[in-house]
Amino acid sequence: FRDHFTDDTLSTDKWLSTVTNHTHAVNHATYAGGQLLITTDTTDNEASFIATPLCWEDDLNAIAEAKILVTDVSAVYVFLGFSDATLEATPDTPIDYSGGTLAAAATNAVGVLMDGDDTVNGASSIVGVGVLAGVLQTADDSGTDWADGEWHSLRVELGPDGDAVFFLDGVSFGQMATAITSGTKMCVIIAAANRGSSA
């Protein structure tokens, strides 16, 4: 696992890797080729996070991108993007569809997610989401459903005034004007959570 800015492998002085409960919600393991394996626990809604420090802003035109494989779509939640917090208290995540409706624990966050609990767009839908000063923004459905065993490249680009553009596999599928409060210090974050009882 490497970031393109420092070209370093995962290290605790540059990245925070957090399991949010006293039991291990996930196991993190790194592999050759820059891969990070995240395996969820079997406890419903257990969440875990990997994040940079709070050092990115919209006026830096920051970009978050990751190529992610999901083996069991119905049993997982995945979020890639920016947040004003490096972790949330489980079962909370920056933005999710836990309970079937869009909700946010973060005050300012924007990213691409897929949530097995999403009953609005569909449990395997890939969606661009944002929360601006505590107010949820209208989600952008990519029109693509994630299938078991598929890899997808998720990307979020921040622009001036807190604008965001969402990409799936290199193709833009949505733009959100003023997705976050401009000037907010953000981290790049990947959040993962279990949905159901399967690891």
C-alpha positions, 0 to 999 in steps of 0.5 A: 500500500503506497500513497502517490504523494510520499511513495511510502508504504503504510507507516504510522507517522503518515497514515492512521489505521484505526479499529474502533472497538475493543474487538478487532472489527477488521484485520489489515494486512499488506501484500506485494504490489502495494495491496492492503487487505481489509477483512471485516469482523462478523459483528454487524456495523463494525467500522474501521478506518485508514486515514491520512492526517488532516492536511488537505484542503479544497484549494489544493485541488486534492485528489483521493483515489483507490482501486478496491476489490469487494468479495461480498457486496451485500455484507460490506460498506466501503467509503473512499474520500475526504473527511474532517475526522480521521475516525468515527465512533463505531458504528458511525462512518463519515457518510453511509446508508446504515439503516437504509437512509443517507446519514453522516457522522462527519460535519464535512465529508465527501466521497464515493461509497457502496453500502450493503444497507442502501435501500435508496439506490440499491444495496450494491450501488456506487454513489457520490455523497457529501455533507456540507457543514452538517447538511447532507447533499443530494447523492449522485448515483453512478448507475453502476452496481458493484458485483461480488469479486469486482475491482473498481477504481474510486476517485474524488477530486476537490476543487475551489469553493469545496466543489467535488467531482466523482469518478468510477473506473476513470470516468466522471459520473457526477459533480457536487457544487460546494460539497464541503465547507471551503477551507476545512482541513480534511483527511483522505480516508477509507472506511469499511464496515460489516453489514450482516454477519459475514466477514 
